[in-house]
Amino acid sequence: MHADAAGVEDLPRHDAILAAEVFATDPVRFGGIVVRAPAGHARDAWMNYLASLLSAGTPLRRIPLHISDERLLGGLDLSATLAAGRPVAMRGILEEANGGVIVLPCAERLDPALASRITSAIDLGAIAVERDGFARKVTTRFAFIALDEGCSEDERLPSAIMDRAALHIDLGAADAKDFEADPVSRSRVTSAASKAISAMMPPDIIEVLVETAAAIGISSTNALLQALHVARAIAALNDRDLVSEADAAAAARLVFAPRATQLPQCQEPAPDLENSHPNEREAPADHDPQNQPAETLTAATKAAIPPHLLETLRAASAGRSRKQSSGKVGEKKKSEKRGRRVGVRSGAMRTHSRLNLVETLRAAAPWQPIRKVAQNSTDDGTGRRVLVTSSDFRLWKLKARSETMTVFVVDASGSTANHRLGEAKGAVELLLAECYSRRDQVALITFGGRGANLVLAPTRSLTRAKRNLAEMPGGGGTPLASGIDAAISVCAAAKRKGQTPCVVVLTDGRANLNREGKSGRSMAEQDAVDASHDLRALNVATLLIDTSPKPGPAASRFADAMNAKYLALPYADASILSGAVKSTQWRSPAL
């Protein structure tokens, strides 16, 4: 299928095929390609299709997430070293991939340090290794395929990888049958590989690409250079010596659209020529027919912006948060007990430490001859003995995502208490159903009368929550300070357990009882402000929902004191309240 022959409905499939063909013409020139797709038959079929386009004998190496530096860059061959009784070097994957391609599975989870090592090797074209006691440089000219499974919005590809990948595609709606090896495509790629570098790029096409990049907020000159290379390759694939507007449009879809940081500005409305003065009916001075290709290319690029990115950009243009998640996730933290393996470190063995046996033996291997001589060790007939000391211990570095706890603090005072409590009950039940799948917890605190009550202790049990929420008393005064104090106590306990708490306060802000339960609006408000400052010092994400029929400055004042996001919802029902909580991006606020 030629670059200018695809219909609108076939465009995503066509771009996936086109990207593979462009990449195969000269992988090293394009740096890399980002493939956003879940693991499955469609992605495997696309990978097989790309492999069929590469030159015969092109190295293709897969890099695991938790690869060691020795295996990546080259280092000690453990088995050969133990067998020979002396250090034996081995080649690293980057050296083995010279002139070929490396595959980065689950690239959205790639450790920034590992990404930095890979991109440094790409930029320098060589890495330093030690061989036979001498430092040497080995050539590492390779490209990469970054597989982004896109499971979670908070997991993004490292910026270094994104910037060096010329091509970006999304296989979300693709089918395995779309990507079948084709001898014709292979011959096209072989022919285009020698023609792409010499394809002519008209100055007006370069200007159009620059204007398109600026219109969608791309300031990287690297992205512009990549688009020029891609446009030349597309022209060569279509057996053209001159880059056309269609080639530039396809290049903009593949290079610019996934990197957009803003939506193109709307054009000014056309002047009303019918009611204007005859002398004013001439074309505006700033109207230039030559701008039409730029407008067309910008519109085509905007249409190709991925849906998940488009929604984010629309939210940003409306003044909302640029990153909104459908749920909440806990903070990432280092852990010794459980979590995802993110590397290896040296250290002493403790109760919950996890030993990396291979890396421990690798660290001990070079020292075996010296240690055996020093300790006069002999072979006891059971095989070669490996002497390991505490300095050789290599432990797994684990990173776990902490459990999230949402603490509802509900004003249960006054004549509208039943209405607010009904909202809270419905919201908690809706959130609990989603929290169950994420193993998050929910707690509920009500304040009214003379103090605050922990009506629902932290739980993820939907049955228990419904039972405890069935009957909650309301009415009386408004001890806001007591409610906030109770939330601080629950959040502090959650933090001690390694959880990530966040607080949702529903109140009209009209505090009239102080911490001791005594009446007096001024003293009650001062205590509530002090409690808000204490909650702010705890550094937890907080949302204050003003439930007053006519929202005013009272609740807003407390939101500022606790550094909370303020939301006025005087007539919110359970679903609206639940949506407001879910759409909040939970972050630890700055102190």
ZINOR-V433083 format. One record per pair of residues at least 24 apart in sequence whose C-alpha atoms are under 8 Angstrom apart, sorted by the first residue. I is the first residue (numbers start at 1). J is the second residue. Records with the same first field share a line. If there is no record, write none. Layout:
BEGIN
I->J  J
END
This chain:
BEGIN
2->237  238
3->234  238  246  247  250
4->246  247
12->170  171  174
13->171  174  178
15->169  250  254
16->169  170  171
17->179
18->234
19->167  168  169  254
20->49  50  53
21->50  53  185  189
22->189  230  233  234  237
23->167
24->50  53  54  55  189
25->54  189  190  192  193  233
26->193
27->100  101  142  143
28->99  100  141  142  143
29->143
30->143  164  165  166  167  226  229  230
31->122  142  143  144  164  165  166
32->143  144  145  146  164  165  166  167
33->144  145  146  165  166  167  168  169
34->145  146  147  148  162  165  167  168  169
35->145  146  147  148  168  169  170  171
36->147  148  149  150  168  169  170  171  172
37->147  148  149  150  170  171  172
38->148  149  150  151  172
39->149
41->175  176
42->171  174  175  176  177  179
43->171  176
44->176
45->176  177  179  180
46->176  179
48->181
49->179  180  181
52->181  186
53->185  186  189
58->99  100  101
59->96  97  98  99  100  101
60->97  100  101  102  103
61->93  96  97  101  102  103
62->102  103  104  105
63->93  102  103  104  105
64->104  105
65->104  105  106  107  109  110  111  342
66->341  342  343
67->343
68->343  344
73->127  129
74->129
75->129  130
76->362
77->362
78->361  362  365
81->365  366
82->365
85->365  366  368  369
86->365  366  368  369
87->365  366
89->131  132
94->121  140  142
95->138  139  140
97->140  141  142
98->139  140  141  142
99->140  141  142
100->141  142  143
101->142  143  144  145
102->142  143  144  145
103->144  145  146  147
104->144  145  146  147
105->146  147  148
106->146  147  148  149
107->146  147  148  149  157
108->147  148  149  150  155  156  157  158
109->155  156  157
110->157  158
111->158  342
112->158
115->158  160  161
116->160
119->160  161  164
153->325
163->222  223
164->222
166->223  226  227  230  254  255
167->254  255
168->254  255  258
169->254
170->306
188->237
189->237
191->236  237
192->233  236  237  239
193->233  236
195->233  236  241
196->229  232  233  234  235  236  237
197->229  232  233
198->241
199->232  233  235  236  240  241  242  243
200->232  241  242  243
201->228  232  242  243
202->242  243
205->243  244  245  248
208->293  294  297
209->248  252  294  297
211->294
212->252  294  297  298  301
213->256
215->262  263  264  265  298
216->260  261  262  263  264  302
217->260  261  262  263
218->256  259  260  261
223->255  256
226->255
227->251  252  255  256
245->293
248->297
249->297  300  301
252->297  301
253->300  301  304  305
256->301
257->301  302  304  305  306
258->305  306  309
260->305
261->313
262->313  316  317
263->302  313  314  317
264->298  302
321->585
323->585
324->583  584  585
325->582  583  584  585
326->582  583
327->582  583
328->404  582  585  586
329->401  402  403  404  586
330->401  402  403  404  499  500
331->401  402  500
332->399  400  401  402
333->399  400  401  402
334->397  398  399  400
335->397  398  399  400
336->397  398
337->398
338->398  399  400
339->398  399  400  401
340->398  399  400
341->396  397  398  399
342->396  397  398  399
343->396  397  398
344->394  395  396  397
345->394  395  396  397
346->391  392  393  394  395
347->390  391  393  394  395
348->390  391  393
349->393  395
353->395  396
354->395  396
355->393  394  395  396
356->393  394  395  396
357->394
359->393  394
360->392  393  394
361->388  392
363->392  393  394
364->388  389  392
402->498  499  500
403->439  440  441  498  499  500
404->440  441  499  500  501  502
405->440  441  442  443  458  494  499  500  501  502
406->441  442  443  501  502  503  504
407->442  443  444  445  487  490  491  501  502  503  504
408->442  443  444  445  503  504  505  506
409->444  445  446  447  483  484  487  503  504  505  506
410->444  445  446  447  483  505  506  507
411->446  447  448  478  480  505  506  507  508
412->446  447  448  473  474  475  478
413->447  448  449  474  475  476  477  478
414->474  475  476  477  478
415->475
417->474  475
418->474
420->506  547
421->472
422->574
423->572  573  574  577
424->574
425->469  574
426->574  575
427->574  575  577  578
428->578
429->462  465  466
430->574  575  578
431->578
432->460  461  462
433->462
435->460
436->460  461
445->483  486  487
446->483
447->478  479  480  482  483
448->474  475  476  477  478  479
449->474  475  476  477  478  479
450->476  477  478  479  513  517
451->479  482  483  515  517
452->479  482  483  486
453->483  486
454->486
477->511  512  513
478->510  511  512  513
479->511  512  513  514  515  517  524
480->509  511  512  513  514  524  528
481->511  514  515  524  525  527  528  529  530  531  532
482->514  515  528
484->528  531  532  535
485->531  535
488->534  535  538
491->540
492->538
500->540
501->540  541
502->540  541  542  586
503->540  541  542  543
504->542  543  544  545  581
505->542  543  544  545
506->544  545  546  547
507->544  545  546  547  548  555
508->546  547  548  551  554  555
509->546  548  554  555  556  558
510->554  555
528->558
529->558  561
532->558  559  561  562
533->561  562
534->562
535->562
536->561  562  563  591
537->591
539->588  589  590  591
540->587  588  589
541->586  587  588  589
543->567  581
545->569
546->570
547->571
563->589
END
